[in-house]
Amino acid sequence: MKALMYTAPKTLELVEVPKPSAGVGEVLLKVMACAICGSDAHGWIGTNGRRIPPLVMGHEFSAQVEALGDGCTSLKIGDFVAVQPLTPCHECPYCKKGMDNICPNRKVLGVFNNNGAMQEYVVMPEKHCFLLPEGTDFRVGALAEPFAVSYSAVKKAGDLYGKTVLIVGGGTIGLLALLAVKLQNPKMIVLSDISPSRLAVAEKLGAKFTINPAKEDFDKRIEEVFGGNKADVTIEAVGATPTVNQAITATAPGGTCVWIGSDHKTVDVPMQYIVTQEITIKGTYMFTHEEFGEALKNFVHLDMSVFTGNVVPLAKAAPMFEEMSSNPDKYLKCIINLSDNAE
């Protein structure tokens, strides 16, 4: 079968690899669509250490069940599924507390040296395969994973009904967080980013106001849009000192600031503001197995068309890593079509 193999920094090769087979409790999946995550594009550069060649990347994907291993009872051949790519140990204290996303023994498809879904077939535990509702486009199904990341982050912010929310960062995760926030009927959503095109998408998706810190005074604009107040909840979806500080200082006293972004290993923060205003900071990493299922139930009712416009076949996927790295504002998402009618 064909696979897109990361063989060295900035090098991807279309190669032939053996087709896997399903073991006990596992299913053989024909990959239908695999999205290129921003972390894949960064990994392709070879500087973050989270993609170790030779490696097949890819953890955002949908698939069709081709074969069932012994003991599989919940799926049938031909089913279309979205796949939860994080495999925990199920035995450590974190797993037993339902925090399998931070299991110290976890593995994630397409990360480090665990081959992922930018290939024609993969094998996964049956319990990691969530049935897609009938009629769901498989390209949309590939976006269940990034939506689950945003869903988990928003869930950590608590009940947002009637509250004001600021999202800092208008990349895919930030925009999907906007959609997840909308599900809770907040009073107002504001999104900040330095890309005019992403701000336009945010407005299309439901942001009442947008802020471009590169072109306007951020603090003044915050005061304007929140009527002299600050946001009840802020969500930081970049992970750099300037954006982290924007999110913290735009959080109302006693409010909550959730960090999804992890672009930098360390950031400088305004400690005195956090302490004296009693700001709650919450980190969030991926999602639990349970949250993936919750996210999928909500996700299928959303309009994801702004994320599915850029689709390429596996044979033409390699150049997209250079494109996404060189022109990050141009691409919210690129989806690799591995179906039989891939074009």
N, C-alpha and C positions, 0 to 999 in steps of 0.2 A: 504494500500500500504506500501511498505518497505521504510525505511529511515535510513540513517546513522546518528545517533544522538550523538552529543558531550554533555556528561552529567557531566563531571568533568575534571580537568586537566589530560591530558594523558589517557583519557577514552572515547572510542567511542563504541556505542552499535547499533546493527542492530535491529530496532524496527518496529512495525506496527503503522501507523498513518492514520487518515481519508484522503480519496482522496478529493482534493478540487474541486470546480466547478467554472466556469467562470462567472463573472458578466458583466455588461454593458461595452462594449469597451475592454473586456479582452478575452484572449484565454487560453484554457486548453492545456498544453503542456506535451507530454510524453518525458521525458528526455532521450536522446540517449547517450550522453557522457558528463561527467563533469571532468574537469582537477583539480588536487589539486594544488592550488597556494602556493607559498612559505609562504605567509601570513597565509594560512590555517595551514600549518605545525607549524609555530610559535605560532599561536593561540591555537593549540592543547596542547602546553606546558603549557599555562595558565598564561603567564607572561606579555603579551602586552595589555590586557584589551579590545581588539577589538573583542573577541569572548566570549559571555556570555552564559553559559549553563543554561538550555538545549537549544541546537541550532543545526539545520541542516546547515552545512557549504556549500560552493560551489557557485561561481559566474562566473566561466568560463565554459560555456556549450552550447551544441547544442541540438535541440529538434525537435519533429514532432508534428504538430498541430493535436490535437485529437477532440477538440470541440471549437465552436465559440460562444461567448456571443453576446447579442443583440448589434447592431450597428457596428459590425465588417464587413468590406467590402474589405480589401486589401489582405486577406489571405483566403485559403480554407483548408478544412480538408485533411490531408495527406502531406501538405507542410513541407519541412525541413527548419529549421531556425537557425540562430545564434542569441543569445539574449543579448541585451544591459541591464546590470543588475542594472544600477544606475537610480533611480527614483527621480527627483527633484520636487519642488512644482509648477513650471511653473508660479509663481506669483511674486516672489521677484525681486528686481532690477538686481541681477546677472542672473537669468533666462531670464529676458527680454532683457539683453545684449548678450544673447547667451552663457553665462558662467555657464550653468547649472551644470557643474561638481563641482563647488564650491558653489552651493546653500547651505545655512546654514540649510535648512530643508531636505536635500537629504537623501535618504535611499539606501543602497546597499545590494543586496541579499547575505545572508550568513555571514553578518558582524553585530557585536553587538548582537541584539536579533531578527534580521530579517532572518527567515528561508530561506535557499538557495536551491541549485539544486542537492545535494547529496541524492536525493530521486526520486521515480519513476515518480511523476507528480508535476508540479508547474503551477501556474496561473500568467500571466504577461499581462500588457497592450499590445494591438495589435501593437501599434506604436513602441514598444521596440523589436519586432521580425522582423529580417531582413532575407529575403529569401536567402537561399543558392543556388548558381548556380547548375543546374542539374549535378549530378555525383560527387559532393563534398563529400568526406568521412566525416562522422559525427564526427570522432575523430579529424580531421583537423578543422572542424567547431567549436569545443570546444576551439580552440586556437585563435579564432577571438578576444576575449576580451583582452588577454595579448598583442596581436599584436597591438590592438588599443591604449593601454597604450604607447607602444614604438612609434607608428606612431604619436601620439599627441606630444610627447616629441621632436621628430625629426622635426616635423612641426614648432615648436617654435624656432628652430635654424635658420629658414629662408631658402633661396635658397642655396643649397649645390653644385650646378653644378660647377665642376672644383675646388672645395675646398678640403682642407685636414681636415680629421676628426679623432679624437681620442675618443674611447669609453673605459671608465674605469669601468670594471666589466663585466665578461663573464657569468653571470647567464642567465636565460631564457630571462629576459627583456633586458639585454644588447645585447644578441645575436639577439633578434628580432629587436632591434634598428639598429643593423648592416644591417639587411635585409631592413629595412625602409630607411636607408641612401643610400643603393645601388640603390634604385628606382630613386634617384635624380642624378645619374651619377657623383659622386664626383671624384676628382683627385686621392685620396688615402684614404683608411680606415685602421686605426691601432687599435688594441684592446689589453688592458692590463688586466691581471688576474694572480693570483698565482696558478691556477689549470692547469697543463699541458693538461689534457683531454679537458678542455673547450677552451684552446688556440688552440688545434687541431681542434675542431669544428669551431672556428672562422676562421681558415685558410680555412677550407672546404667551409664555407659560403661566403668567398670572402675577408677576411682581407689580405692586402698585407704584413703587418708585425704584429707580436705579441710581447708583452713584458711581462716578468715574473719578477715583482719587488722583489720577494723572492730569485731570483737567479742571478739577474744582476742589475747594477746601473741604476735606472729609468731615472734620468736626462741625463745621458750620452747616454742612448739608445734613448731617445727622440731626442736628437741632431743628432744622427746618422740617424734615419729613416726619419726625416724631413729635412735633408740636412743642418743642422745648424740653422734651423728656429724652430718654434713651430706650433701647430695645429691651423688652422683658427677657428675650432669649436671643443669643447670637450663636451662629454656627460658622466655624472657621474651616474652610475647605481648600487651603493652600499649604500651609505648614512652613511659613517663613516669618522672620521677626516683624517686618512691617505689617503684614496682614493679621498676624496674631495680636499685635498691639492695637490695631484698628478694631478687631472684634472685642477685645477686653474693654477698651475705653468707651466703646459704644454700648456696653451692657449696663442696664440700669442697676442702681444699688439693690443688692439682694437677688440679682438675676443670675442666670445660668449661661455659661459659655461652653459650647461643645466643640472639641477639636477633632476633626476628621483628617485634616491635612498632615502630611508627614514628609514634606519635601526636604526639610533640613533636620539633621539629628538633634540639634540644639537651637533654642531661640532665647532672646532676652525678653523679659516680661516686666510690666510695671507693677512690681510687687506691692508697693504702698497702696495703689488703687485697689488691687485685689483684696488686700487685707482690710483697709478702712471702709470699703464699700461692700464687704462680705459677698464677693463674687464667687460663685461655685464654678470650678473648672472641671469638666468631664472629658476624659479621653475616650475614644471609641475605635475599635479595631475589627474590621470585617463585619461578622454577624455570627450569631449562634445558629445551630442547625434548625432550631425551632423558629427563629426569626426569618430564616430564608423562606420557610413555608408560609409564614404570615405575610411577608413582603410579596410573594408571588400571588397570593389571593387578592391583594390590593392592586398590584402592578398591572394585571391583565385588563383592568378597566381604564387605564390611562392612555392618552394619545402620545405615542412615542415616535411619531413621524419625523420630528426634528433630529432624531438620533440615527435614523435608518437610511439616510439619503446617500451614503457613501459605501457602496458594496463592490467588492472585487473577488474574483476567483482565487483559489489557492496559488495558482501558477503566477499570478500578478500581485501577490501580497507583499513580497519582499521590498519593492520600492516604496511602499506606503510607510515603512518604518522611518525612512529618510524624510519623507514628506511630513509626517507627523512631528518628527523631531525638529525640522527646519521651519515649519509653519504651524505651530501649535494653535494659533487663533483660527486657522482655517478649518480645522477638523475637530468636531465634537467627538466623533466616533467613526472608526472604519470597521466594517464587518466583512469577514472573509466568508464567502459562500462556498460550502463544500458539498452542497446537494448535487444530485445527478444532473440538474439543469443549470449548473453554475456557469455564469458568463462573466 
